[in-house]
Amino acid sequence: MMIRTGVIGYGYWGPNIVRNLAEIPEMELRWVSDLRSDRLRLVSARYPGVRVTNDYREVCADPQVDAVVIAAPVSTHFPLAMAALGAGKHVLVEKPLAATVEEAQKLVDEARRRGLTLMVDHTFVYTGAVRKIKQLIEDLGELYYYDSVRVNLGLFQRDVNVIWDLAVHDFAIMDYTLGVEPTAITATGMSHVEGTSEDIAYITVFYPGELIAHVNVNWLSPLKVRRVLIGGSRRMMVYDDLETSEKLKIYDKGITVTNGNGPDTVYKLLVNYRTGDMWAPKLDVTEALNVMLRHFAECIETGRRPITDGVCGLKVVRMLEAATESAKQRGRLIEFPSAAAVSAEAV
């Protein structure tokens, strides 16, 4: 089955999507839409067989189009995706799914009502490293922490803060790999450019039990860092996306706590350190965007639920919205609905 596709948006991320679509045999690129004529001229020069338009409605109205990929500013995700779903098209939306939880929920409901595939481009989930983390995470034992530093100098976004721009990646990775729902979140942030939103933020996410996550995102760092540490009771993991080789390393390191004997046991806790081997698993080096688009095509053809479906996108938007609200209130703890319900029942 050939999936005939239109792309809305040819700015920063759109060219990468178009390039991959043009290279995937099971997908046919029919349309590219953008408001800027100079961007469309670039499309026509490189892909002469592709139709171009300044009006996205032409893409949605084409009965030959099966699916629409949206790579436009976040504020436009909801109206564009709703229009495409309303036209009976399967939809893939660049991260995040929408600008609010309410909008994301409406998109999920509309896709479900129409029996259409709704998927979010959480690209990092489709990297070889993150897919390998998902496979190996149980080997770490009981999970203790997820710690991420995702910083660089720029790129300042006009319509989102640094949380929505960078932390969205970690929230998607956490949702995919940790296998447990967060209970609460707190964040602090600051803006250093007049008239803009937060460019630095520190986010803590709480999970059931003893698992905690911390995410540091920053547009004002002199260095670009993309590093994640995941620690467990048996092993620890380091994922450095900027490494050219050995992006993922597994360390056989940890601690063992034993109690002393006698009435003063509490003062005789013994912490033993275990240091073993480090190994770097072989990773699939296929471009993540290519893997993601092929998965989108497969889900359309088979009816399979996408790994990063609309519900996943909704959960990530809920975390983004809560973190932003917490940052506005100088780190107030925001509980997620399930945690709040449990607290209410306990009272």
C-alpha positions as CSV (number, residue, x, y, z in Angstrom):
1,M,0.0,0.0,0.0
2,M,1.4,3.4,-1.0
3,I,0.7,6.1,1.6
4,R,0.2,9.4,-0.2
5,T,1.3,12.2,1.9
6,G,1.2,16.0,2.2
7,V,3.5,18.1,4.4
8,I,2.4,21.4,6.0
9,G,5.3,23.5,7.0
10,Y,8.7,23.8,5.3
11,G,10.7,25.8,7.9
12,Y,13.2,24.4,10.3
13,W,12.1,20.7,10.6
14,G,10.0,20.4,7.4
15,P,12.9,19.9,5.0
16,N,14.1,16.9,7.1
17,I,10.6,15.4,6.9
18,V,10.3,16.0,3.2
19,R,13.8,14.5,2.5
20,N,12.9,11.3,4.3
21,L,9.5,11.0,2.8
22,A,11.0,11.3,-0.7
23,E,13.3,8.4,0.1
24,I,10.8,6.0,1.6
25,P,9.4,3.6,-1.1
26,E,6.1,3.0,0.7
27,M,5.3,6.7,1.0
28,E,4.5,9.1,-1.9
29,L,5.1,12.8,-1.3
30,R,2.3,14.7,-3.1
31,W,2.1,18.1,-1.5
32,V,4.2,20.6,0.5
33,S,2.5,23.7,1.9
34,D,4.1,26.8,3.4
35,L,3.1,30.4,3.8
36,R,6.4,31.6,2.3
37,S,6.8,31.5,-1.4
38,D,10.6,31.4,-1.2
39,R,10.4,28.2,0.8
40,L,8.1,26.6,-1.8
41,R,10.5,27.6,-4.6
42,L,13.2,25.5,-2.8
43,V,10.8,22.5,-2.7
44,S,10.0,22.9,-6.4
45,A,13.7,23.1,-7.3
46,R,14.6,20.0,-5.4
47,Y,11.4,17.9,-5.8
48,P,9.9,19.0,-9.2
49,G,7.2,16.4,-9.1
50,V,5.7,17.6,-5.8
51,R,2.8,20.1,-5.7
52,V,3.3,23.2,-3.7
53,T,0.8,25.7,-2.2
54,N,0.5,28.6,0.2
55,D,-2.9,27.2,1.4
56,Y,-2.9,24.1,3.6
57,R,-6.6,23.6,2.8
58,E,-5.6,22.4,-0.7
59,V,-3.6,19.6,0.9
60,C,-6.5,18.6,3.1
61,A,-9.0,18.8,0.3
62,D,-7.1,16.5,-2.1
63,P,-8.9,13.1,-2.0
64,Q,-5.6,11.4,-3.2
65,V,-3.9,12.4,0.1
66,D,-4.0,9.7,2.8
67,A,-1.9,11.3,5.5
68,V,-0.7,14.8,6.5
69,V,2.5,15.6,8.4
70,I,2.5,18.9,10.3
71,A,5.8,20.7,10.8
72,A,4.5,24.2,11.7
73,P,4.7,26.4,14.9
74,V,3.2,24.9,18.0
75,S,0.4,27.4,18.1
76,T,-0.9,26.1,14.8
77,H,-0.8,22.4,15.6
78,F,-4.3,22.1,16.9
79,P,-6.2,23.9,14.0
80,L,-4.0,22.3,11.3
81,A,-4.3,18.8,12.8
82,M,-8.1,19.2,13.4
83,A,-8.6,20.3,9.8
84,A,-6.7,17.3,8.5
85,L,-8.5,14.8,10.8
86,G,-11.8,16.5,9.7
87,A,-10.9,15.8,6.1
88,G,-10.3,12.1,6.9
89,K,-6.5,12.2,6.9
90,H,-4.2,10.3,9.1
91,V,-2.0,12.8,11.0
92,L,1.6,13.1,12.2
93,V,2.3,16.2,14.2
94,E,5.7,17.6,15.1
95,K,6.4,17.7,18.8
96,P,4.6,18.7,21.0
97,L,1.1,17.5,19.9
98,A,-0.6,20.8,20.9
99,A,-0.2,24.0,22.9
100,T,-2.6,22.9,25.7
101,V,-3.9,19.8,27.3
102,E,-7.4,20.7,26.2
103,E,-6.3,20.9,22.6
104,A,-4.4,17.7,22.8
105,Q,-7.4,15.9,24.3
106,K,-9.7,17.1,21.5
107,L,-7.3,15.8,18.9
108,V,-7.1,12.4,20.6
109,D,-10.9,12.2,20.8
110,E,-11.4,13.3,17.1
111,A,-8.9,10.8,15.8
112,R,-10.5,8.0,17.9
113,R,-14.0,9.0,16.8
114,R,-12.9,8.9,13.1
115,G,-10.8,5.8,13.4
116,L,-7.7,7.6,12.1
117,T,-4.0,7.3,13.1
118,L,-2.8,10.3,15.2
119,M,0.9,10.2,15.9
120,V,3.5,12.7,17.4
121,D,7.0,13.2,16.1
122,H,8.8,12.5,19.4
123,T,12.0,11.8,17.3
124,F,14.3,10.7,20.1
125,V,12.0,7.8,20.9
126,Y,13.0,6.3,17.5
127,T,16.7,6.6,17.9
128,G,18.7,3.4,18.2
129,A,20.0,4.5,21.6
130,V,16.5,5.2,23.2
131,R,15.1,2.0,21.7
132,K,18.0,0.1,23.2
133,I,17.4,1.8,26.6
134,K,13.8,0.5,26.4
135,Q,15.1,-3.0,25.8
136,L,17.7,-3.0,28.6
137,I,16.1,-0.9,31.3
138,E,14.8,-3.9,33.3
139,D,18.4,-5.0,33.6
140,L,19.1,-1.9,35.8
141,G,17.0,-3.4,38.6
142,E,14.8,-1.1,40.7
143,L,15.0,2.4,39.1
144,Y,16.3,5.1,41.3
145,Y,16.7,8.2,39.1
146,Y,16.6,9.7,35.6
147,D,18.9,12.7,35.3
148,S,19.2,14.8,32.2
149,V,21.2,17.8,31.0
150,R,19.9,19.2,27.7
151,V,21.5,22.6,27.1
152,N,23.0,24.7,24.3
153,L,23.4,28.4,23.2
154,G,20.0,29.1,21.5
155,L,18.0,28.5,19.4
156,F,15.5,30.9,21.0
157,Q,11.9,30.0,20.1
158,R,9.2,32.7,19.7
159,D,6.2,30.7,20.6
160,V,7.4,28.4,23.3
161,N,9.7,28.5,26.3
162,V,12.8,26.3,26.9
163,I,10.6,23.7,28.7
164,W,8.4,23.2,25.6
165,D,11.4,23.2,23.3
166,L,13.9,21.0,25.1
167,A,12.3,19.2,28.1
168,V,9.6,17.8,25.7
169,H,12.3,15.3,24.5
170,D,13.1,14.0,28.0
171,F,9.4,13.8,28.9
172,A,8.8,11.6,25.8
173,I,11.9,9.5,26.5
174,M,10.7,9.0,30.1
175,D,7.2,8.1,29.1
176,Y,8.6,5.5,26.7
177,T,11.3,3.9,28.8
178,L,10.4,4.2,32.5
179,G,7.2,2.3,32.3
180,V,5.5,4.2,35.1
181,E,3.3,7.3,35.3
182,P,4.5,10.4,37.1
183,T,2.7,11.5,40.2
184,A,3.8,15.2,40.5
185,I,6.1,17.8,39.0
186,T,7.9,20.9,40.1
187,A,9.9,23.4,38.1
188,T,11.7,26.7,38.4
189,G,12.8,28.9,35.5
190,M,13.9,32.3,34.5
191,S,13.9,34.6,31.5
192,H,17.0,36.7,30.8
193,V,15.8,38.3,27.5
194,E,13.1,41.0,27.9
195,G,9.8,40.1,26.4
196,T,10.5,36.3,26.1
197,S,9.6,33.3,28.2
198,E,11.9,31.1,30.3
199,D,15.2,30.3,28.7
200,I,16.5,28.3,31.7
201,A,14.5,25.7,33.7
202,Y,15.1,23.0,36.3
203,I,12.4,20.4,36.5
204,T,11.9,17.6,39.0
205,V,9.4,14.8,38.3
206,F,8.2,12.5,41.0
207,Y,7.1,8.9,40.4
208,P,5.6,6.1,42.7
209,G,8.1,4.6,45.0
210,E,11.7,5.9,45.1
211,L,12.1,6.9,41.5
212,I,12.8,10.6,40.8
213,A,13.7,12.5,37.6
214,H,15.5,15.8,37.1
215,V,15.8,17.7,33.9
216,N,18.0,20.7,33.3
217,V,17.2,22.7,30.1
218,N,19.0,25.8,29.1
219,W,19.3,28.1,26.0
220,L,22.2,30.0,27.5
221,S,24.9,27.4,27.8
222,P,28.3,27.9,26.2
223,L,28.4,24.2,25.5
224,K,25.9,21.9,23.9
225,V,25.2,18.9,26.1
226,R,22.7,16.1,25.5
227,R,23.4,13.6,28.3
228,V,21.1,11.4,30.3
229,L,22.0,9.2,33.4
230,I,19.6,6.4,34.5
231,G,20.5,4.6,37.8
232,G,19.1,1.5,39.2
233,S,19.8,-1.0,42.0
234,R,21.9,-3.3,39.8
235,R,23.3,-1.2,37.0
236,M,23.6,2.4,35.6
237,M,23.2,3.8,32.1
238,V,24.7,6.9,30.4
239,Y,23.2,8.1,27.2
240,D,25.2,10.8,25.4
241,D,23.5,11.8,22.2
242,L,26.5,13.8,21.0
243,E,28.9,10.9,21.1
244,T,29.8,9.7,17.6
245,S,30.2,6.2,18.8
246,E,29.2,4.4,22.0
247,K,26.2,6.8,22.6
248,L,24.9,4.3,25.2
249,K,27.1,2.8,28.0
250,I,26.0,0.4,30.7
251,Y,27.9,0.4,34.0
252,D,27.9,-2.6,36.3
253,K,28.1,-0.3,39.3
254,G,26.0,0.3,42.4
255,I,25.7,0.0,46.1
256,T,24.7,-2.6,48.6
257,V,23.4,-1.6,52.0
258,T,23.6,-4.0,54.9
259,N,22.7,-3.7,58.6
260,G,25.1,-4.2,61.5
261,N,24.2,-6.4,64.5
262,G,23.2,-5.3,67.9
263,P,20.9,-2.7,69.6
264,D,22.6,0.2,67.8
265,T,22.0,-1.3,64.4
266,V,20.8,2.0,63.0
267,Y,24.3,3.4,63.5
268,K,26.0,0.5,61.8
269,L,24.6,0.7,58.3
270,L,27.3,-0.5,55.9
271,V,27.4,0.8,52.4
272,N,29.4,-1.4,50.0
273,Y,30.3,-0.2,46.6
274,R,30.2,-2.5,43.6
275,T,32.3,-1.7,40.6
276,G,32.2,-4.0,37.6
277,D,32.5,-3.8,33.8
278,M,31.3,-1.2,31.4
279,W,29.9,-2.2,28.0
280,A,28.5,-0.3,25.0
281,P,25.8,-2.1,23.1
282,K,25.6,-2.0,19.4
283,L,22.9,0.4,18.2
284,D,20.8,0.8,15.1
285,V,22.2,3.8,13.2
286,T,19.2,4.4,10.9
287,E,18.1,8.0,11.0
288,A,15.4,8.3,13.7
289,L,13.1,10.4,11.5
290,N,13.2,7.6,8.8
291,V,12.4,5.0,11.4
292,M,9.5,7.1,12.7
293,L,8.0,7.8,9.3
294,R,8.1,4.1,8.3
295,H,6.4,3.3,11.6
296,F,3.7,5.9,10.7
297,A,3.1,4.2,7.4
298,E,3.0,0.8,9.0
299,C,0.4,2.0,11.6
300,I,-1.8,3.5,8.9
301,E,-1.7,0.3,6.8
302,T,-2.2,-2.2,9.7
303,G,-4.2,-0.2,12.2
304,R,-1.5,-0.8,14.8
305,R,-1.2,1.7,17.6
306,P,1.8,4.0,17.2
307,I,4.5,4.0,19.8
308,T,4.1,7.8,20.1
309,D,0.4,8.0,19.5
310,G,-1.9,10.8,20.5
311,V,-2.3,9.5,24.0
312,C,1.4,9.6,24.5
313,G,1.5,13.1,23.0
314,L,-1.3,14.1,25.5
315,K,0.7,12.8,28.5
316,V,3.7,14.8,27.4
317,V,1.7,18.0,26.9
318,R,0.2,17.5,30.4
319,M,3.7,17.4,31.8
320,L,4.8,20.4,29.8
321,E,1.8,22.4,30.9
322,A,2.2,21.4,34.6
323,A,6.0,22.3,34.5
324,T,5.3,25.7,33.0
325,E,2.6,26.4,35.6
326,S,4.9,25.3,38.4
327,A,7.7,27.6,37.1
328,K,5.3,30.6,37.0
329,Q,4.6,29.9,40.7
330,R,8.3,29.6,41.7
331,G,8.3,25.8,41.9
332,R,4.9,25.0,43.4
333,L,4.3,21.3,43.4
334,I,1.8,20.3,40.7
335,E,0.1,16.9,41.2
336,F,-1.2,15.0,38.3
337,P,-4.9,13.9,38.3
338,S,-4.3,10.3,39.4
339,A,-2.1,11.4,42.3
340,A,-4.5,14.1,43.4
341,A,-7.4,11.5,43.3
342,V,-5.4,9.1,45.5
343,S,-4.6,12.0,48.0
344,A,-8.3,12.9,48.2
345,E,-9.4,9.3,48.9
346,A,-6.7,9.0,51.6
347,V,-8.3,12.0,53.4
